Structures are given as structure tokens and as C-alpha cells.
Amino acid sequence: MLIAVIVALAVGTYGFRLAGVLLHDRLDLPAPLRRMLPLAAAALLAALAGTAALTDSGGFAGVARPLGVAVGAALAWLKAPFVVVVVSAAATAALLRLAGVP
């Protein structure tokens, strides 16, 4: 069953990509929509990151995870090396949980 789901998702993904290539010249999008499409991708990515940072199994993830994400985001904003960002975010969340913060 798992293999069937993976194959179905792969076919669907390939189909969407192929449709984009085949319909590129036939589909004329208005200029305002063409300007907003990159913003929509960024908004979807931000929504996904926010959901992953704040929820766990349909409920609030607690305080430690969002604070770890905030530390990582601040370090990324300051252009810290990627390894420093990831390790600092994980360490912040781990230390807060070790201290008893949910």
C-alpha cells in the first residue's frame, strides 16, 4: 500500500510539472497575478514553517519549540553559519525542555 501511495504521489507531481511545461505558452496570466505568484510560494512556505513550529499532533507544541525556532530565525537573520543556526535552535529547545519548560 505504501508503494502505491508513493507511486501515485510521484505520478501526480510529475503530471503537475509536465502540465506546467506543456501549458506555459497556452496560458496567459494577467500581470498582477504573475507578480503575486512568487509571493504565494513564500507565503505557503511560511505557513508550513509556522505550523511545524507551533503545533504537534494537532495541538500546541509548547513553548520550547517556538523559542528554539525564534533563536534559529534570529541567527539566520544575522547571517550566522547554517550549522550554528541549526545547533543553536536545537540546543535552545533541548535546554528549555531539560529545564522543565514544555
Secondary structure, DSSP 8 states (H G I E B T S, - for coil): -HHHHHHHHHHHHHHHHHHHHHHTTT----HHHHHHHHHHHHHHHHHHHHHHHHEETTEE--SHHHHHHHHHHHHHHTT--HHHHHHHHHHHHHHHHHTT--
